[in-house]
Amino acid sequence: MENLIDVLRKENSEYEELLKLSQRKTPIIVSGDLEQLQKVTDEEQMIVGRINQLEKQRQEVVADIANVLNKDVNTLKLTNIIAMLAARPTEQKLLAQVHDRLHDTVYTLKSVNEHNRELIANSLEMVEFEMNLLQAMKAAPETANYNRGAYNSGTTMGVVSGGFDAKQ
């Protein structure tokens, strides 16, 4: 049981680090700083690797517990293990606390990541809108002005020859 509690504590600690990075990522996404976003994403990948290792350890510990209790490892959940520890209230309380902290951390992380996903989607929509606007400006119709040699000397309507002016 101590191994399970220890692995869950470590896992929660890694998820808390991931949460801090996700919260740090939000203003980076808003500012559009791709270099900083790449650095944070690289840090996240390292933490996710450690979480995956801890998850494997947790699965091994739960498999051992299931084997000792003669239960099916696929149906054995942490809440079941907590309930089975009624005869050992100290361990039951510790496991319940770690479980609740981990649950809260993952839930908060999920919320922050959903917010970041929406920000990225909005940024992509804005870039797509700007690209469509630029393409539409280049495809604007020409005026039907002809010169003395009967050549079209019309200008394109709505296009400024200097390109896109961000100040306007």
N, CA and C atoms as an extended XYZ file, in Angstrom:
504
Properties=species:S:1:pos:R:3:atomname:S:1:resname:S:1:resid:I:1 pbc="F F F"
N         0.829       -1.189        0.000 N   MET     1
C         0.000        0.000        0.000 CA  MET     1
C         0.873        1.252        0.000 C   MET     1
N         1.983        1.191        0.725 N   GLU     2
C         2.894        2.336        0.776 CA  GLU     2
C         3.442        2.655       -0.605 C   GLU     2
N         3.732        1.609       -1.389 N   ASN     3
C         4.235        1.821       -2.749 CA  ASN     3
C         3.207        2.564       -3.601 C   ASN     3
N         1.958        2.172       -3.480 N   LEU     4
C         0.892        2.813       -4.247 CA  LEU     4
C         0.754        4.283       -3.850 C   LEU     4
N         0.753        4.546       -2.558 N   ILE     5
C         0.636        5.929       -2.077 CA  ILE     5
C         1.822        6.753       -2.556 C   ILE     5
N         3.012        6.178       -2.508 N   ASP     6
C         4.222        6.880       -2.942 CA  ASP     6
C         4.171        7.195       -4.441 C   ASP     6
N         3.784        6.218       -5.248 N   VAL     7
C         3.697        6.437       -6.701 CA  VAL     7
C         2.644        7.498       -7.016 C   VAL     7
N         1.512        7.452       -6.336 N   LEU     8
C         0.455        8.442       -6.585 CA  LEU     8
C         0.907        9.845       -6.181 C   LEU     8
N         1.660        9.954       -5.096 N   ARG     9
C         2.199       11.266       -4.695 CA  ARG     9
C         3.141       11.812       -5.753 C   ARG     9
N         4.024       10.955       -6.235 N   LYS    10
C         4.961       11.380       -7.286 CA  LYS    10
C         4.207       11.776       -8.552 C   LYS    10
N         3.204       10.999       -8.889 N   GLU    11
C         2.403       11.288      -10.081 CA  GLU    11
C         1.696       12.640       -9.929 C   GLU    11
N         1.140       12.884       -8.750 N   ASN    12
C         0.473       14.163       -8.491 CA  ASN    12
C         1.467       15.311       -8.599 C   ASN    12
N         2.659       15.120       -8.082 N   SER    13
C         3.691       16.155       -8.156 CA  SER    13
C         4.022       16.494       -9.609 C   SER    13
N         4.142       15.471      -10.450 N   GLU    14
C         4.425       15.706      -11.877 CA  GLU    14
C         3.253       16.407      -12.562 C   GLU    14
N         2.036       16.007      -12.213 N   TYR    15
C         0.863       16.676      -12.793 CA  TYR    15
C         0.786       18.136      -12.347 C   TYR    15
N         1.188       18.422      -11.123 N   GLU    16
C         1.210       19.815      -10.651 CA  GLU    16
C         2.218       20.631      -11.447 C   GLU    16
N         3.379       20.047      -11.763 N   GLU    17
C         4.372       20.728      -12.607 CA  GLU    17
C         3.806       20.972      -14.004 C   GLU    17
N         3.105       19.985      -14.525 N   LEU    18
C         2.476       20.126      -15.836 CA  LEU    18
C         1.415       21.226      -15.808 C   LEU    18
N         0.681       21.314      -14.719 N   LEU    19
C        -0.321       22.359      -14.550 CA  LEU    19
C         0.329       23.744      -14.555 C   LEU    19
N         1.442       23.890      -13.834 N   LYS    20
C         2.154       25.178      -13.818 CA  LYS    20
C         2.591       25.578      -15.230 C   LYS    20
N         3.114       24.607      -15.979 N   LEU    21
C         3.527       24.899      -17.357 CA  LEU    21
C         2.339       25.296      -18.224 C   LEU    21
N         1.224       24.608      -18.061 N   SER    22
C         0.030       24.933      -18.847 CA  SER    22
C        -0.473       26.333      -18.519 C   SER    22
N        -0.412       26.706      -17.258 N   GLN    23
C        -0.825       28.055      -16.860 CA  GLN    23
C         0.153       29.091      -17.392 C   GLN    23
N         1.439       28.736      -17.445 N   ARG    24
C         2.444       29.649      -18.006 CA  ARG    24
C         2.271       29.786      -19.517 C   ARG    24
N         1.731       28.736      -20.130 N   LYS    25
C         1.561       28.724      -21.584 CA  LYS    25
C         0.444       29.661      -22.047 C   LYS    25
N        -0.561       29.894      -21.221 N   THR    26
C        -1.712       30.705      -21.624 CA  THR    26
C        -1.304       32.099      -22.110 C   THR    26
N        -0.545       32.895      -21.334 N   PRO    27
C        -0.169       34.216      -21.859 CA  PRO    27
C         0.777       34.139      -23.057 C   PRO    27
N         1.539       33.055      -23.151 N   ILE    28
C         2.426       32.882      -24.305 CA  ILE    28
C         1.600       32.681      -25.569 C   ILE    28
N         0.529       31.914      -25.461 N   ILE    29
C        -0.364       31.696      -26.610 CA  ILE    29
C        -1.012       33.013      -27.006 C   ILE    29
N        -1.456       33.787      -26.014 N   VAL    30
C        -2.117       35.062      -26.299 CA  VAL    30
C        -1.158       36.018      -27.001 C   VAL    30
N         0.105       36.042      -26.551 N   SER    31
C         1.075       36.964      -27.154 CA  SER    31
C         1.594       36.459      -28.495 C   SER    31
N         1.423       35.159      -28.775 N   GLY    32
C         1.864       34.612      -30.061 CA  GLY    32
C         3.363       34.380      -30.120 C   GLY    32
N         4.027       34.217      -28.982 N   ASP    33
C         5.471       33.998      -28.922 CA  ASP    33
C         5.770       32.521      -29.194 C   ASP    33
N         6.033       32.208      -30.450 N   LEU    34
C         6.228       30.818      -30.848 CA  LEU    34
C         7.488       30.201      -30.255 C   LEU    34
N         8.523       30.996      -30.064 N   GLU    35
C         9.767       30.470      -29.500 CA  GLU    35
C         9.546       30.011      -28.056 C   GLU    35
N         8.889       30.841      -27.256 N   GLN    36
C         8.592       30.474      -25.876 CA  GLN    36
C         7.615       29.302      -25.822 C   GLN    36
N         6.653       29.292      -26.730 N   LEU    37
C         5.679       28.193      -26.778 CA  LEU    37
C         6.391       26.870      -27.040 C   LEU    37
N         7.379       26.888      -27.916 N   GLN    38
C         8.149       25.670      -28.213 CA  GLN    38
C         8.923       25.213      -26.983 C   GLN    38
N         9.516       26.150      -26.242 N   LYS    39
C        10.266       25.793      -25.035 CA  LYS    39
C         9.351       25.151      -23.988 C   LYS    39
N         8.185       25.750      -23.779 N   VAL    40
C         7.241       25.210      -22.803 CA  VAL    40
C         6.749       23.837      -23.248 C   VAL    40
N         6.490       23.679      -24.526 N   THR    41
C         6.036       22.393      -25.055 CA  THR    41
C         7.099       21.321      -24.865 C   THR    41
N         8.368       21.675      -25.061 N   ASP    42
C         9.452       20.717      -24.834 CA  ASP    42
C         9.513       20.292      -23.364 C   ASP    42
N         9.355       21.253      -22.454 N   GLU    43
C         9.339       20.943      -21.023 CA  GLU    43
C         8.157       20.022      -20.695 C   GLU    43
N         7.012       20.312      -21.295 N   GLU    44
C         5.827       19.478      -21.074 CA  GLU    44
C         6.086       18.038      -21.517 C   GLU    44
N         6.759       17.870      -22.641 N   GLN    45
C         7.034       16.527      -23.152 CA  GLN    45
C         7.904       15.731      -22.184 C   GLN    45
N         8.874       16.400      -21.547 N   MET    46
C         9.723       15.711      -20.573 CA  MET    46
C         8.890       15.264      -19.371 C   MET    46
N         8.005       16.131      -18.899 N   ILE    47
C         7.162       15.787      -17.755 CA  ILE    47
C         6.208       14.648      -18.115 C   ILE    47
N         5.639       14.696      -19.304 N   VAL    48
C         4.727       13.635      -19.747 CA  VAL    48
C         5.463       12.293      -19.800 C   VAL    48
N         6.719       12.303      -20.201 N   GLY    49
C         7.516       11.075      -20.194 CA  GLY    49
C         7.659       10.507      -18.793 C   GLY    49
N         7.919       11.385      -17.820 N   ARG    50
C         8.036       10.929      -16.430 CA  ARG    50
C         6.690       10.424      -15.907 C   ARG    50
N         5.607       11.103      -16.289 N   ILE    51
C         4.271       10.660      -15.868 CA  ILE    51
C         3.972        9.274      -16.426 C   ILE    51
N         4.353        9.035      -17.670 N   ASN    52
C         4.132        7.711      -18.272 CA  ASN    52
C         4.883        6.620      -17.514 C   ASN    52
N         6.109        6.911      -17.079 N   GLN    53
C         6.872        5.936      -16.292 CA  GLN    53
C         6.181        5.673      -14.959 C   GLN    53
N         5.724        6.735      -14.303 N   LEU    54
C         5.028        6.578      -13.031 CA  LEU    54
C         3.713        5.812      -13.212 C   LEU    54
N         3.049        6.046      -14.322 N   GLU    55
C         1.790        5.344      -14.599 CA  GLU    55
C         2.042        3.838      -14.744 C   GLU    55
N         3.151        3.478      -15.393 N   LYS    56
C         3.499        2.059      -15.505 CA  LYS    56
C         3.762        1.465      -14.123 C   LYS    56
N         4.470        2.218      -13.281 N   GLN    57
C         4.730        1.742      -11.915 CA  GLN    57
C         3.421        1.571      -11.147 C   GLN    57
N         2.519        2.528      -11.312 N   ARG    58
C         1.229        2.452      -10.621 CA  ARG    58
C         0.457        1.214      -11.065 C   ARG    58
N         0.459        0.947      -12.356 N   GLN    59
C        -0.241       -0.222      -12.873 CA  GLN    59
C         0.360       -1.520      -12.328 C   GLN    59
N         1.692       -1.546      -12.201 N   GLU    60
C         2.341       -2.728      -11.644 CA  GLU    60
C         1.951       -2.929      -10.178 C   GLU    60
N         1.933       -1.835       -9.413 N   VAL    61
C         1.573       -1.918       -7.999 CA  VAL    61
C         0.118       -2.359       -7.850 C   VAL    61
N        -0.768       -1.797       -8.653 N   VAL    62
C        -2.181       -2.187       -8.590 CA  VAL    62
C        -2.342       -3.654       -9.005 C   VAL    62
N        -1.558       -4.109       -9.972 N   ALA    63
C        -1.615       -5.518      -10.379 CA  ALA    63
C        -1.172       -6.420       -9.229 C   ALA    63
N        -0.140       -5.992       -8.511 N   ASP    64
C         0.308       -6.770       -7.344 CA  ASP    64
C        -0.779       -6.816       -6.265 C   ASP    64
N        -1.410       -5.673       -6.013 N   ILE    65
C        -2.483       -5.605       -5.018 CA  ILE    65
C        -3.647       -6.501       -5.443 C   ILE    65
N        -3.999       -6.447       -6.718 N   ALA    66
C        -5.096       -7.281       -7.237 CA  ALA    66
C        -4.756       -8.759       -7.083 C   ALA    66
N        -3.505       -9.094       -7.302 N   ASN    67
C        -3.065      -10.483       -7.168 CA  ASN    67
C        -3.185      -10.954       -5.715 C   ASN    67
N        -2.750      -10.100       -4.787 N   VAL    68
C        -2.824      -10.442       -3.361 CA  VAL    68
C        -4.276      -10.566       -2.905 C   VAL    68
N        -5.133       -9.674       -3.390 N   LEU    69
C        -6.542       -9.676       -2.989 CA  LEU    69
C        -7.384      -10.656       -3.796 C   LEU    69
N        -6.760      -11.283       -4.793 N   ASN    70
C        -7.455      -12.210       -5.680 CA  ASN    70
C        -8.624      -11.519       -6.396 C   ASN    70
N        -8.339      -10.325       -6.920 N   LYS    71
C        -9.330       -9.535       -7.665 CA  LYS    71
C        -8.850       -9.372       -9.104 C   LYS    71
N        -9.780       -9.030       -9.978 N   ASP    72
C        -9.448       -8.771      -11.377 CA  ASP    72
C        -8.814       -7.387      -11.482 C   ASP    72
N        -7.609       -7.332      -12.029 N   VAL    73
C        -6.872       -6.072      -12.125 CA  VAL    73
C        -7.595       -5.057      -13.020 C   VAL    73
N        -8.358       -5.537      -13.991 N   ASN    74
C        -9.053       -4.641      -14.924 CA  ASN    74
C       -10.255       -3.937      -14.294 C   ASN    74
N       -10.816       -4.536      -13.260 N   THR    75
C       -11.986       -3.924      -12.612 CA  THR    75
C       -11.638       -3.267      -11.283 C   THR    75
N       -10.406       -3.467      -10.798 N   LEU    76
C        -9.991       -2.902       -9.517 CA  LEU    76
C        -9.627       -1.426       -9.689 C   LEU    76
N       -10.339       -0.570       -9.023 N   LYS    77
C       -10.115        0.881       -9.082 CA  LYS    77
C        -9.585        1.355       -7.740 C   LYS    77
N        -9.015        2.557       -7.743 N   LEU    78
C        -8.511        3.124       -6.488 CA  LEU    78
C        -9.619        3.274       -5.457 C   LEU    78
N       -10.792        3.650       -5.911 N   THR    79
C       -11.911        3.799       -4.971 CA  THR    79
C       -12.262        2.462       -4.318 C   THR    79
N       -12.125        1.359       -5.086 N   ASN    80
C       -12.364        0.028       -4.507 CA  ASN    80
C       -11.307       -0.297       -3.449 C   ASN    80
N       -10.062        0.027       -3.762 N   ILE    81
C        -8.979       -0.244       -2.815 CA  ILE    81
C        -9.179        0.577       -1.541 C   ILE    81
N        -9.578        1.841       -1.698 N   ILE    82
C        -9.833        2.697       -0.531 CA  ILE    82
C       -10.941        2.080        0.330 C   ILE    82
N       -11.992        1.612       -0.306 N   ALA    83
C       -13.101        1.010        0.437 CA  ALA    83
C       -12.661       -0.272        1.159 C   ALA    83
N       -11.760       -1.026        0.539 N   MET    84
C       -11.292       -2.277        1.150 CA  MET    84
C       -10.390       -2.046        2.361 C   MET    84
N        -9.877       -0.841        2.492 N   LEU    85
C        -8.968       -0.546        3.601 CA  LEU    85
C        -9.693       -0.072        4.857 C   LEU    85
N       -10.941       -0.402        5.003 N   ALA    86
C       -11.724        0.030        6.164 CA  ALA    86
C       -11.104       -0.460        7.472 C   ALA    86
N       -10.448       -1.606        7.427 N   ALA    87
C        -9.826       -2.152        8.639 CA  ALA    87
C        -8.512       -1.450        8.975 C   ALA    87
N        -7.990       -0.682        8.022 N   ARG    88
C        -6.728        0.042        8.216 CA  ARG    88
C        -6.976        1.521        7.949 C   ARG    88
N        -7.578        2.235        8.891 N   PRO    89
C        -8.017        3.612        8.667 CA  PRO    89
C        -6.898        4.601        8.334 C   PRO    89
N        -5.706        4.394        8.873 N   THR    90
C        -4.604        5.319        8.576 CA  THR    90
C        -4.242        5.254        7.096 C   THR    90
N        -4.030        4.046        6.587 N   GLU    91
C        -3.695        3.886        5.170 CA  GLU    91
C        -4.866        4.289        4.286 C   GLU    91
N        -6.074        3.993        4.727 N   GLN    92
C        -7.263        4.374        3.968 CA  GLN    92
C        -7.324        5.884        3.816 C   GLN    92
N        -7.070        6.614        4.900 N   LYS    93
C        -7.122        8.070        4.874 CA  LYS    93
C        -6.025        8.640        3.962 C   LYS    93
N        -4.805        8.103        4.084 N   LEU    94
C        -3.698        8.580        3.241 CA  LEU    94
C        -3.989        8.347        1.758 C   LEU    94
N        -4.452        7.144        1.435 N   LEU    95
C        -4.749        6.818        0.039 CA  LEU    95
C        -5.888        7.691       -0.490 C   LEU    95
N        -6.904        7.926        0.329 N   ALA    96
C        -8.030        8.768       -0.089 CA  ALA    96
C        -7.564       10.204       -0.333 C   ALA    96
N        -6.696       10.716        0.532 N   GLN    97
C        -6.193       12.084        0.361 CA  GLN    97
C        -5.379       12.219       -0.925 C   GLN    97
N        -4.485       11.275       -1.155 N   VAL    98
C        -3.659       11.312       -2.366 CA  VAL    98
C        -4.542       11.188       -3.609 C   VAL    98
N        -5.514       10.299       -3.554 N   HIS    99
C        -6.450       10.119       -4.675 CA  HIS    99
C        -7.195       11.418       -4.962 C   HIS    99
N        -7.701       12.076       -3.923 N   ASP   100
C        -8.459       13.315       -4.103 CA  ASP   100
C        -7.588       14.438       -4.656 C   ASP   100
N        -6.355       14.548       -4.152 N   ARG   101
C        -5.436       15.590       -4.657 CA  ARG   101
C        -5.122       15.359       -6.121 C   ARG   101
N        -4.842       14.112       -6.465 N   LEU   102
C        -4.536       13.782       -7.855 CA  LEU   102
C        -5.735       14.071       -8.754 C   LEU   102
N        -6.917       13.708       -8.296 N   HIS   103
C        -8.138       13.971       -9.062 CA  HIS   103
C        -8.326       15.472       -9.283 C   HIS   103
N        -8.151       16.282       -8.231 N   ASP   104
C        -8.314       17.732       -8.350 CA  ASP   104
C        -7.278       18.344       -9.289 C   ASP   104
N        -6.036       17.886       -9.181 N   THR   105
C        -4.969       18.411      -10.040 CA  THR   105
C        -5.247       18.105      -11.504 C   THR   105
N        -5.644       16.874      -11.790 N   VAL   106
C        -5.920       16.481      -13.180 CA  VAL   106
C        -7.131       17.242      -13.724 C   VAL   106
N        -8.137       17.448      -12.894 N   TYR   107
C        -9.321       18.195      -13.325 CA  TYR   107
C        -8.948       19.646      -13.660 C   TYR   107
N        -8.144       20.278      -12.813 N   THR   108
C        -7.710       21.658      -13.066 CA  THR   108
C        -6.859       21.722      -14.327 C   THR   108
N        -5.965       20.755      -14.492 N   LEU   109
C        -5.122       20.696      -15.685 CA  LEU   109
C        -5.976       20.566      -16.941 C   LEU   109
N        -6.996       19.743      -16.869 N   LYS   110
C        -7.902       19.560      -18.009 CA  LYS   110
C        -8.579       20.889      -18.371 C   LYS   110
N        -9.010       21.644      -17.371 N   SER   111
C        -9.671       22.935      -17.610 CA  SER   111
C        -8.722       23.931      -18.266 C   SER   111
N        -7.502       24.023      -17.748 N   VAL   112
C        -6.510       24.953      -18.307 CA  VAL   112
C        -6.170       24.557      -19.738 C   VAL   112
N        -5.995       23.265      -19.983 N   ASN   113
C        -5.674       22.810      -21.330 CA  ASN   113
C        -6.821       23.072      -22.308 C   ASN   113
N        -8.050       22.939      -21.843 N   GLU   114
C        -9.206       23.236      -22.695 CA  GLU   114
C        -9.226       24.727      -23.055 C   GLU   114
N        -8.926       25.569      -22.078 N   HIS   115
C        -8.860       27.015      -22.324 CA  HIS   115
C        -7.760       27.323      -23.341 C   HIS   115
N        -6.584       26.713      -23.185 N   ASN   116
C        -5.480       26.923      -24.121 CA  ASN   116
C        -5.848       26.431      -25.519 C   ASN   116
N        -6.558       25.314      -25.583 N   ARG   117
C        -6.983       24.784      -26.888 CA  ARG   117
C        -7.908       25.767      -27.595 C   ARG   117
N        -8.820       26.371      -26.826 N   GLU   118
C        -9.737       27.362      -27.407 CA  GLU   118
C        -8.977       28.592      -27.891 C   GLU   118
N        -7.975       29.029      -27.132 N   LEU   119
C        -7.164       30.173      -27.547 CA  LEU   119
C        -6.432       29.876      -28.851 C   LEU   119
N        -5.876       28.684      -28.955 N   ILE   120
C        -5.159       28.303      -30.175 CA  ILE   120
C        -6.128       28.222      -31.345 C   ILE   120
N        -7.305       27.664      -31.131 N   ALA   121
C        -8.302       27.580      -32.202 CA  ALA   121
C        -8.711       28.979      -32.667 C   ALA   121
N        -8.893       29.904      -31.722 N   ASN   122
C        -9.245       31.278      -32.092 CA  ASN   122
C        -8.119       31.944      -32.870 C   ASN   122
N        -6.876       31.692      -32.466 N   SER   123
C        -5.732       32.253      -33.188 CA  SER   123
C        -5.684       31.721      -34.613 C   SER   123
N        -5.939       30.434      -34.772 N   LEU   124
C        -5.941       29.851      -36.113 CA  LEU   124
C        -7.067       30.435      -36.972 C   LEU   124
N        -8.229       30.655      -36.375 N   GLU   125
C        -9.333       31.271      -37.114 CA  GLU   125
C        -8.967       32.676      -37.561 C   GLU   125
N        -8.285       33.428      -36.699 N   MET   126
C        -7.890       34.791      -37.049 CA  MET   126
C        -6.868       34.781      -38.184 C   MET   126
N        -5.911       33.871      -38.133 N   VAL   127
C        -4.920       33.769      -39.207 CA  VAL   127
C        -5.605       33.398      -40.518 C   VAL   127
N        -6.539       32.462      -40.459 N   GLU   128
C        -7.266       32.064      -41.665 CA  GLU   128
C        -8.079       33.236      -42.219 C   GLU   128
N        -8.713       33.995      -41.335 N   PHE   129
C        -9.474       35.172      -41.769 CA  PHE   129
C        -8.558       36.176      -42.459 C   PHE   129
N        -7.405       36.454      -41.864 N   GLU   130
C        -6.464       37.417      -42.452 CA  GLU   130
C        -5.941       36.931      -43.799 C   GLU   130
N        -5.669       35.623      -43.907 N   MET   131
C        -5.212       35.073      -45.189 CA  MET   131
C        -6.293       35.216      -46.255 C   MET   131
N        -7.536       34.930      -45.899 N   ASN   132
C        -8.645       35.079      -46.855 CA  ASN   132
C        -8.818       36.533      -47.255 C   ASN   132
N        -8.655       37.444      -46.309 N   LEU   133
C        -8.773       38.868      -46.601 CA  LEU   133
C        -7.697       39.311      -47.579 C   LEU   133
N        -6.466       38.869      -47.358 N   LEU   134
C        -5.375       39.230      -48.265 CA  LEU   134
C        -5.598       38.642      -49.662 C   LEU   134
N        -6.066       37.399      -49.720 N   GLN   135
C        -6.336       36.791      -51.018 CA  GLN   135
C        -7.473       37.516      -51.734 C   GLN   135
N        -8.480       37.935      -51.011 N   ALA   136
C        -9.603       38.650      -51.610 CA  ALA   136
C        -9.161       40.004      -52.131 C   ALA   136
N        -8.265       40.649      -51.420 N   MET   137
C        -7.784       41.960      -51.867 CA  MET   137
C        -6.996       41.831      -53.164 C   MET   137
N        -6.209       40.754      -53.297 N   LYS   138
C        -5.429       40.553      -54.518 CA  LYS   138
C        -6.313       40.173      -55.694 C   LYS   138
N        -7.478       39.614      -55.430 N   ALA   139
C        -8.381       39.193      -56.492 CA  ALA   139
C        -9.448       40.241      -56.796 C   ALA   139
N        -9.248       41.463      -56.305 N   ALA   140
C       -10.241       42.525      -56.533 CA  ALA   140
C       -10.312       42.853      -58.024 C   ALA   140
N       -11.472       43.277      -58.497 N   PRO   141
C       -11.636       43.559      -59.934 CA  PRO   141
C       -10.872       44.820      -60.355 C   PRO   141
N       -10.549       44.855      -61.639 N   GLU   142
C        -9.873       46.026      -62.193 CA  GLU   142
C       -10.900       46.980      -62.769 C   GLU   142
N       -10.522       48.244      -62.813 N   THR   143
C       -11.396       49.229      -63.452 CA  THR   143
C       -11.220       49.108      -64.963 C   THR   143
N       -12.210       49.486      -65.717 N   ALA   144
C       -12.177       49.343      -67.177 CA  ALA   144
C       -11.694       50.641      -67.825 C   ALA   144
N       -10.475       51.031      -67.541 N   ASN   145
C        -9.880       52.221      -68.156 CA  ASN   145
C        -8.910       51.778      -69.241 C   ASN   145
N        -9.044       52.394      -70.398 N   TYR   146
C        -8.169       52.044      -71.505 CA  TYR   146
C        -7.366       53.266      -71.902 C   TYR   146
N        -6.150       53.057      -72.401 N   ASN   147
C        -5.327       54.174      -72.866 CA  ASN   147
C        -5.480       54.338      -74.374 C   ASN   147
N        -4.715       55.238      -74.981 N   ARG   148
C        -4.864       55.533      -76.407 CA  ARG   148
C        -4.604       54.330      -77.298 C   ARG   148
N        -3.749       53.409      -76.869 N   GLY   149
C        -3.439       52.236      -77.690 CA  GLY   149
C        -4.429       51.102      -77.465 C   GLY   149
N        -5.505       51.364      -76.796 N   ALA   150
C        -6.551       50.395      -76.505 CA  ALA   150
C        -6.076       49.284      -75.565 C   ALA   150
N        -5.089       49.617      -74.756 N   TYR   151
C        -4.638       48.677      -73.729 CA  TYR   151
C        -5.305       49.025      -72.407 C   TYR   151
N        -5.585       48.007      -71.631 N   ASN   152
C        -6.229       48.231      -70.346 CA  ASN   152
C        -5.222       48.877      -69.397 C   ASN   152
N        -5.545       50.027      -68.898 N   SER   153
C        -4.666       50.715      -67.940 CA  SER   153
C        -5.359       50.857      -66.593 C   SER   153
N        -6.382       50.034      -66.402 N   GLY   154
C        -7.153       50.109      -65.162 CA  GLY   154
C        -6.338       49.639      -63.958 C   GLY   154
N        -6.709       50.125      -62.808 N   THR   155
C        -6.049       49.726      -61.565 CA  THR   155
C        -6.963       48.778      -60.809 C   THR   155
N        -6.367       48.012      -59.940 N   THR   156
C        -7.158       47.085      -59.139 CA  THR   156
C        -7.824       47.861      -58.025 C   THR   156
N        -9.097       47.630      -57.852 N   MET   157
C        -9.851       48.364      -56.840 CA  MET   157
C        -9.535       47.827      -55.438 C   MET   157
N        -9.373       48.726      -54.503 N   GLY   158
C        -9.231       48.346      -53.117 CA  GLY   158
C        -7.850       47.876      -52.720 C   GLY   158
N        -6.881       47.846      -53.638 N   VAL   159
C        -5.537       47.359      -53.299 CA  VAL   159
C        -4.590       48.533      -53.234 C   VAL   159
N        -3.903       48.641      -52.170 N   VAL   160
C        -2.866       49.654      -52.015 CA  VAL   160
C        -1.570       49.013      -52.455 C   VAL   160
N        -0.782       49.718      -53.249 N   SER   161
C         0.404       49.111      -53.845 CA  SER   161
C         1.476       48.775      -52.815 C   SER   161
N         1.377       49.221      -51.597 N   GLY   162
C         2.396       48.941      -50.594 CA  GLY   162
C         2.116       47.679      -49.803 C   GLY   162
N         1.077       46.935      -50.087 N   GLY   163
C         0.759       45.728      -49.329 CA  GLY   163
C        -0.175       46.040      -48.177 C   GLY   163
N        -0.188       45.198      -47.188 N   PHE   164
C        -1.107       45.313      -46.061 CA  PHE   164
C        -0.566       46.327      -45.071 C   PHE   164
N        -1.384       47.291      -44.688 N   ASP   165
C        -0.983       48.307      -43.728 CA  ASP   165
C        -1.631       47.988      -42.396 C   ASP   165
N        -0.832       47.536      -41.454 N   ALA   166
C        -1.364       47.122      -40.154 CA  ALA   166
C        -1.830       48.294      -39.305 C   ALA   166
N        -1.412       49.518      -39.636 N   LYS   167
C        -1.778       50.691      -38.838 CA  LYS   167
C        -3.203       51.148      -39.114 C   LYS   167
N        -3.779       50.741      -40.237 N   GLN   168
C        -5.116       51.213      -40.565 CA  GLN   168
C        -6.165       50.430      -39.913 C   GLN   168
